[in-house]
């Protein structure tokens, strides 16, 4: 079956945490905590809020909150403009939290990678693993 050239790929990273969804939710939605595991930001948990994520490499991601269901789902755009149009990325990141007997299952999905963006796709696969390691370390600290 031929797939259209406009089809995009997704990066999905899943991880189990030994903490309740409420604790993960705080880390996903409070700016000072987001900065500790992800990037500097001006996030507010309001649908339609536009914010930036500022990477240590100097890059800025333009984001907009798309959906919020407290302790369950958070979704926002993750757009990176680049001088080289081939590196422009328009994507959406969705965090889905599911309560488990041992804590929380977190599923992170970033959609929107074009077939001609293998570097961005690979970078996201690596990056989300690292970000979730950072998140685990943050959550493991005493509150």
C-alpha positions as CSV (number, residue, x, y, z in Angstrom):
1,X,0.0,0.0,0.0
2,X,1.5,3.4,-1.0
3,X,1.5,5.9,1.7
4,X,1.2,9.6,0.9
5,X,4.3,11.7,1.1
6,X,2.7,13.9,3.7
7,X,2.5,11.1,6.3
8,X,4.3,11.9,9.5
9,X,6.0,9.7,12.1
10,X,5.6,9.7,15.9
11,X,8.0,9.1,18.7
12,X,6.4,7.2,21.6
13,X,8.2,6.8,25.0
14,X,6.6,5.0,27.9
15,X,7.7,4.6,31.4
16,X,6.4,3.5,34.8
17,X,6.9,5.7,37.8
18,X,6.5,4.7,41.5
19,X,4.5,7.9,42.2
20,X,0.8,8.8,41.9
21,X,-0.4,10.7,38.9
22,X,-0.9,13.8,41.0
23,X,2.8,14.0,41.7
24,X,3.7,13.5,38.0
25,X,1.1,16.1,37.0
26,X,2.8,18.8,39.2
27,X,6.1,18.0,37.5
28,X,4.4,18.3,34.1
29,X,2.6,21.6,34.8
30,X,4.6,23.7,37.3
31,X,7.1,25.9,35.5
32,X,9.9,25.6,38.2
33,X,9.6,21.8,38.0
34,X,9.3,21.7,34.2
35,X,12.6,23.6,34.1
36,X,14.3,21.0,36.3
37,X,13.5,18.0,34.0
38,X,12.8,19.5,30.6
39,X,13.7,23.2,29.8
40,X,13.3,26.7,31.0
41,X,9.8,27.9,30.2
42,X,6.9,30.2,30.8
43,X,4.2,27.5,30.9
44,X,0.7,28.0,32.4
45,X,-1.7,25.1,32.5
46,X,-4.4,26.9,30.5
47,X,-5.7,25.7,27.1
48,X,-4.7,28.3,24.5
49,X,-1.7,29.6,26.5
50,X,1.3,30.2,24.3
51,X,4.7,29.6,25.9
52,X,8.3,28.9,25.0
53,X,10.6,26.1,26.0
54,X,14.3,27.3,25.9
55,X,16.9,24.6,25.5
56,X,20.4,24.7,26.9
57,X,21.6,24.6,23.2
58,X,20.1,28.1,22.7
59,X,17.1,26.9,20.7
60,X,13.6,28.1,21.4
61,X,10.4,26.0,21.0
62,X,7.1,27.8,20.4
63,X,4.3,26.0,22.1
64,X,0.6,26.3,22.8
65,X,-1.4,24.3,25.2
66,X,-4.0,22.3,23.3
67,X,-5.6,20.0,26.0
68,X,-5.6,19.6,29.7
69,X,-7.3,16.9,31.8
70,X,-5.8,17.2,35.2
71,X,-3.8,14.1,36.3
72,X,-4.6,12.4,33.0
73,X,-3.7,14.3,29.8
74,X,-1.6,17.3,28.7
75,X,-1.0,18.2,25.1
76,X,0.8,21.1,23.5
77,X,2.4,22.1,20.2
78,X,6.2,21.8,20.0
79,X,7.3,23.9,17.1
80,X,10.9,24.7,16.3
81,X,11.7,27.2,13.6
82,X,15.2,26.8,12.0
83,X,17.1,28.9,9.5
84,X,17.3,25.7,7.3
85,X,13.6,25.0,6.4
86,X,14.4,21.2,6.4
87,X,14.9,21.4,10.1
88,X,11.6,23.3,10.9
89,X,9.5,21.1,13.1
90,X,5.8,21.4,13.7
91,X,4.8,18.8,16.2
92,X,2.5,18.0,19.1
93,X,3.5,16.4,22.4
94,X,0.9,14.5,24.4
95,X,1.5,13.2,27.9
96,X,-1.0,10.5,29.1
97,X,-0.9,9.4,32.7
98,X,-2.6,6.2,33.8
99,X,-2.8,5.2,37.4
100,X,-1.3,1.8,38.2
101,X,-1.1,-0.4,41.3
102,X,2.5,0.7,41.7
103,X,2.1,4.4,40.7
104,X,1.7,5.8,37.2
105,X,2.3,4.8,33.7
106,X,3.4,7.8,31.6
107,X,3.1,7.7,27.8
108,X,4.7,10.5,25.9
109,X,3.9,10.8,22.2
110,X,5.4,13.5,19.9
111,X,3.7,13.5,16.5
112,X,4.5,15.4,13.3
113,X,7.9,14.3,12.1
114,X,8.1,14.4,8.3
115,X,9.9,11.6,6.5
116,X,12.7,14.0,5.5
117,X,13.4,14.8,9.2
118,X,15.4,11.7,10.4
119,X,17.7,13.8,12.5
120,X,14.8,15.5,14.4
121,X,13.1,12.1,14.8
122,X,16.2,10.5,16.1
123,X,16.9,13.4,18.4
124,X,13.4,13.2,19.8
125,X,13.7,9.5,20.5
126,X,17.0,10.1,22.4
127,X,15.8,13.3,24.0
128,X,12.6,12.0,25.5
129,X,14.4,9.1,27.1
130,X,16.8,11.6,28.7
131,X,14.0,13.9,29.8
132,X,12.1,11.1,31.4
133,X,15.3,10.0,33.3
134,X,15.5,13.6,34.5
135,X,11.8,13.5,35.5
136,X,12.4,10.2,37.4
137,X,15.3,11.8,39.3
138,X,13.2,14.9,40.1
139,X,10.3,12.8,41.4
140,X,12.7,10.6,43.5
141,X,13.7,13.6,45.6
142,X,11.8,14.2,48.8
143,X,9.0,16.7,48.4
